[in-house]
């Protein structure tokens, strides 16, 4: 276990230093932003041209349980292993399966199946593996890349100089600086991990018997026995590995397990929990984690709590007098200030100051923009190149107010709504920005390099899911998947990375949308 713990610490440090930007956990990052900052292929410009479409689909050997099927993958865009270079995705199957796929060529690299006998499935308690497979991540904000990938604005210049001149790169190189004396490190100072050094990497899976598995991403082998994290038959979600801790949430009282946030110390194997003071843990992305490690959890009873890292000791709590929460919280930076947003059961969402939760007063909130009690799941937050902070949410049926300046068609069955957060003389407001085209029962959207991807989840094979791409600044539709998806979508939603967008339908078929591999120009 010591070797695994060291590897997880190195991975977290490497992520913070290199900023790989891989989709590693539910809603992309520890803050649950659902925002992929940069992408080498996906941009507003490339999506406005032909070429993006279904790249491959795979039917996994997995049996759906209730509404649960295959979870969105965690991703690693560049892995060097004993088989060479790989781009891998790690999927969780409801029948207690972990599946690793080479996402470049749609080939299953390895599979692990666990002999667990779960209880009979119901809609609130499907049993089996309910949480997505994750990879260790960092509590730091992911690095902020350019949001639209504008590309080169001037012609390329050669590095060859005129005759007898040599390379211009050498000509323009400044003279070397004199050597600088480097102080020797103090005795017993731990070495700083080299993010470029070879290291073991792991996928993290939570099976239906409550056991936590750490698997080599190269072949799925487990170097150590699994650790009992949760009681069996819990409905767990929001699994996230963070340095020395692993967190998850449980809901709906499945298996007699309380609705709570759970923490596992990988060093001591101690399990801690924070029980909800009212209602289930809200949303589908689990708790959000701030850069300082504080854990934030919302409940359907209207509470939002700040919990200490590891121990989950309650530091402060907010009580919403306007009903319960229906989304996981999302944490974001706004002009150097950390804020939190969450959707409420009254068809609104609120922005809160995490340093003043006990005031029970939000910084601002929206008017009603959607149907009461609609299960939003999670919110999406991103920042555009002008520094404007956006918050997006899915909503259902014909309750969307006519307060949005941009309406991309009528939204009678559901839509994605977008707000801008503004601050005028210390007073925060949420300004309605746009409403998407009609989308029946939309799931929470994601933002990839200035493009919003959203899925109308569908209801059955006669009304299958459709994936849409929207301009993140206007909500205008720029692409859709047409009839490419054969069934409806219920489990988790979307993930993205490396120029691809992934989702699974209820039948267990995984779809990857993107550009052909030879399409490399992002301009």
N, C-alpha and C positions, 0 to 999 in steps of 0.2 A: 504493500500500500504506500510505503514511503516513496518508492520510485514513481508511482502514479501521481502522488501529490506533487512531487517536484516537476514532473512533466506538465501538469496542469498549470502550475505557477509560471513555468517558462512560456507556455502557450499564451497565457493572459498577458505576460510582459511583451511578448513578440507582437501580439495584436495591437497593444497600445503604441508600440514603437513604429511598426510598419503600417498599421492601418489597412489591413488587407480588405476589409469591407465585406467579407463573406457573410451570407445569411446563415447565422449560427444557431438561432433559437426562435421561438414563436414571436412574430411581429418584428423580426430582423435583429434587434439589438436589446440590450438590457433595459433600455428606456421604453421599449415597445412602440417605437416610432413608425414602423412599417415604411421606412424611407431609405432606399438605396441611393447614396449620394452621387455616385458616378458610375458610368458603364461605358465600356469601349465600343459598344454597338448600338445600344438603344438610346435614342434622343428624339426630340421633337422633329428634327430634320429627317432622320432616317425613317421614322415611323410615318412620315408624310409621303414617302415614296413606296413603290411596290417592293416586295421581297420578304416582309415579315409574315410568318405563318406557322402552321403546324410542322415541326421538325421531326418529331417521332412520338409514338405512343407505345406503352407497354402494359400488358395485363399481368398483374402480379398474382402469385399463388396465395391468395388471402380471401377469407370469408368475412363479409360484412357482419357486424353485430349491431342490431338496431340501426340507428342512424350513423354509426361509426364505421369507417372503412380504412382508408390509407391517409396518413397525415402528410402535410406538406413537408418537403425535405429540408434538412439543413445541408449546407453546401460547402465545398472547398474547391475553389476555382483553379488552384495550382498546387498539386501534390506530387512530390518526387519520392517514389518508393522503389521496392525491389523489382517491380514490373515496369518501371520507367515513369513517364509523365502521365498524370491522371487528373481529370476533372470529375469529382465525385459528388453524388447526392445520397443522403441517408434517409430512408423512409421507414415509418413505423406502421405496421399492419395490425388491424384490430384483433387478428388471431394470434397475437403475441409473436410477431415476426419482425426482424430487423433486416432490411434489404439495402445493400449498397450497389449503386448503379454508376457506371461510367457514363456520364451525361453527354459526352461528346458523340458517342457511337451507340447509345441506348443498349448497353450490354450489362447484364447483372454480374457484378464482380464477386459478390458473395452474399449468402443468406444465413441467418441464424433463426431457428425456430425453438421456442421454449415450451415444454410440456406443462402448461398451466390449465387447470380445469376451472374456468370461471363460472359464476352463477348465471342462470338464464338471463338473457339480455332484455332490458326494457328501454323505453325511449330516454328517460333520465339517467338510467344506469346500464349502459351497454356492456360493461365488463370488458375483459381483455385489455389490450394495450390502448389506452386513451390519450396519453401524452405523446407528443412528437419526439422523435430522436433528435438530440441536440448535440452541440459541440461546445467545449469551453469557450467562454467569451470574456470580454473586459467590461468593467463598470464604467469606463470612460466613454464620453461621447465619441462616436465614430468621427474621423476627420472629415472636414467639410470640403467636398470637391465641387468643381463647377457644375451647375445644375443642368446645363443644356448642351454641353459638349460642343462648343462652337467650332473647335478645330483650328487649323492654321488659317490666318487671315492674310498672310503674305506669301509670295512664292518661296520655295525652298532654295537655299543657297549652298553652293558646293563648298567643301572644305579644302579644295585645291587652289593654291595661290597662283600668281603669274609666274612666268618663266624665271628660274633661278631664285624664286622667292621662298619656295617651300610651302608647307601647309599653312593656311591662314589661321588655323587654330593654334599653331605654334607661334606664329608671328604675334598674335594678340594675347598670348599667355603672359601674365605678369611675372616679373622675376620672382624666384623662390624667396619665401620669408626666412629670416634667420631662425635657427632651432630654438624652441621654447622649452625651458626646463619643466618637466612634469613631476609633480610631487608623488612620492611613493604612497600607496594606500596604507592606511593605518592597519595595525595588526588585527587579525580576526575579522577584517572587513569582508563580507560575502562578495563573491565575484558577480558582476553584472551579467545576466544571461545574454548570450549572443543570439539575436533573433534569426541569424542566417545559418546558425550551426544545425547539423542534423539533430532531430529529436523525434521521440515517439509521440504520435498523436492519437487521440481517442474520440470515439463516439460514445454518447451517454444515452442509455435506454432504461425505461422504467416499465417493467412487465406487470401484468394484471395481478400477480401475487404480491406486489409491493416491493419487489427486489430491484435494486439499482445495479445495472451492468455497465462496466467500462470495457469497451471493445477496441482493439487495434483497428484503425480505419483501413489498414492495408489488407487484412484478411478476416476480420471479425472475431479473432481469438481473444479470450479473456485471460489476462495474466494472473488474476486473483479471483477468488470466489465472489459472487454477488453479495451485496450488503442489503439487509432488510431496512428499507426506508419508510414505507407506509404499510398499514394493515392490508390484507388481501381484499380484492374486489372494490377498492376505492375508485371513484371517478376522478382521475388526476389529469391536470393539464398545466401548461405554462412551465414545463420543466426547463431549468436553466442551470448551467454549471458556471460558477464564478469563483475563480481562484481556489480557496480551500473549502468553499461551500457549494452545495447543490440545493436549489429551492424548487418547490412545486406547490400547487393549490389543489384542494379537494372540494367537491361540491355535491349537492343533492343528497347527502347522507348515505351514499351508496355503500353497501357492505357494513352498515352501522358505523362508518367512519365519520367523525365530525367534520363540518365545513370549516376549513382552516387553511392557513399557510404553514408549510412545513420546511424545515431546514435540516440538512445532514452535514455534519462536519466530517470531511473526508479523512482527517487525521485521527480523530478520536472515535469516529463512528457514532457520536452522540446525535440523537434526533431531538429537535426542538419544534414546538408548534405554537401558533397564535390562533385561538379559536375565534370565529366571528362572533361579535356581540349581538348580531341580528342579521338574519338572512344568510344566503350562500355567498361565497366569494364571487364577485361579479365578473362578467366578461368571459372571453375565451383565450386570452393571452397570458393569464396569470398575473402575479404581482409585477410591478415595475421597479427597477433598481436605479437609484441615483448614482452619480459619479463617486460620491463618498461612501457608497455601499448600503445606505439606508434603503429599506424595503418598504414600498407603498402598496397597500392592498385596499380595494373598494369592495363593498358588500351590497347585496340587494336590499338590505335593511337600511341603507342610507349612510353607512359609516365609511370613512376613508382614514386609514391609520398609517402612521409612520412607525416602522419597527426597526430595532437595532440589528445591525448585521450579525448573522450567525445565531444569536440567542433569541431573536424575534421578540425581545422585550419591547413593550409598547412605549414609545417616546411621546407621542401626541396623537390626538384623534379629532376628526371633524365629523359633525353630524349634520347631514343635509335635511333641512326642514321641508324640502319640496319633494320628498319621495326617495326611493332607493336608486342605486346605480345599476346601469344595464351594460356597462362596458368596463374593461380593464382600464386602469389609469395610464396615461401617456405622459412622460416627463420630457421637457425640452428647455433649451436655453433661449431666453429672449433678452437680447441686448445685455448679456452678461448676468442675467438673473434667472435662476431656475424656477420654472413654473410647472404646474400639473393640470391636466384637463381630464375630465371624465363625463360620460353621458348619463343623464338621469332618466328615470322611468316616465317623466312627464314630457318626453319628446324634446328635451333641451340638452345642452351641456354647459358645464361650468369650468372656469379657470380659477385655480386656487394657488395661494402662496404657501408652500410647504413649511415655511418658517413661522407661520401664524395660523395653523390649522385649528387650534383651540378656539379661535374667535368665532367659528361657525358662520363665517361670512365670506362668500366667494369674492374674488377680485372683479369678476364680471360673469355674465351668463347670457346665453342666447334667449330670444323669445322662442316659443314653441315652433319647431320646424318639421315635426314628424309625428307619427302615430304613438300614442302612449303605450308604454311597456314593450315597444319593439326591441328585440334583443340585438343591440348594436354590435356587441362582441368586443370590438376595439376601435379606437380612433386612430387617425393617421395625421402625423404632424411633419411638416417640411418647411424649409426656408428657401425662397427664390433668390436669384442672383442679385436682386435689389435689396435684399435683407429683410423682406416681408415674411412674417411668420403666418403659415396657413394651417388650418385644422379642418380635416375632412371626416365625414361620417356617412354611413348608409342609412336610408330611411325607407319606410314602407307605405304604400297606398297613397290615397289622395289627400293627405293632411299637410303637405308641404306648402308653406305660406307663400303668398305672392310678394315677398319682400326682397327677392333676389334680382339684381339688375340684369343678370344674364340667365335666361331660361332656354336650355337647349331642347325645346319640345316640351310637351306636357308629361308630367310624372304622375300618372294615375296609379301605377302599380308599384312604384318605388323608384329611387334615384340616389345618386351620390350628391351630397350638398357640401359646399366649401365656404369657409369663413376666413376672414383676415383678422388677425389680432393687432390692435393699435393701442398706442399709449399717448395720450394728450395731457400734458401737465400732471402726470402721475395717475390719470384716470384711464383704466383699461376698458376697451370696448371690443366687441366681436361684430364685425361688419359682414353681412351676407354678401357673397361674391358671385357664385354661380350655382346652378342646378343642372345636373347632367340630363341626358335623354332618359326616357322611360326605361327602367330596369326592374323586372319583376323580382322581388325578394333579393335585393343585392346583399352581398357579403362585404365585409370591411375592405376598402381598397388599399393598394400599395402605390408608392410613388417611386419610379425608377428614372433618375436623371431627367427630371422635368416632365415625365409622362406618367399619368395615372392609369393603372390597370385595375379594372373592377369586373366582377363576375355577377351576372344575373343567375342565381343559383338553380332556377328551374324547379319543376315539381316531379316529373316522371319522364319516361322515355319518349312520351308524346310532346313533352315540353322540356327539352334538355337545357343545360346551362349554355350561356354564351359569354365569352370573354371580350371585354371592350378595352380599347386604348383611347384615352382622352388627353387633350392638351391641359396640363396642370394649371395654366394661367387663366383659361377661359372655360374649361369644361367641354369644349367642342370635341365631338367624336372624330377620331382620325383613323380608326381601324376596328374591325370586329372579327371574331372567329367563325361567324356564319354557322354552318351545321357540323363543324369539325368535332364537337363534343357530343358523345352519343347518349349520355345519361345526365342526371341531375347531380349537384354537388352538395355535400353536407358536412364534410370533415375539414375543419380548420380554415381552409381558404387557399391563399396564394403564397408563393415564395418566388424569389428571383435572384439572378446573379449570372455573371459571365455572358450577358447578352441573351439570356433565356428567362422565360416566365413559366412556372410549373403549377399545375393543379391536378387533383385526382377526382374522378367522379365516384358516385356511390357504388358502382359495379366493381371498383378496384382498378380501373384503368388509369394510368398516369400519363398526362399529356405534357409535352414540352413545346412551347412556342418560341420562335426566334428567327434569326436569319441563317441561311445556309453557311457552313463553316468558311467558305471562300469569300463571303461578304464581310469585308473588314473595314471599309471606309465608313466612319461614323459622321461624316459631314453631310 
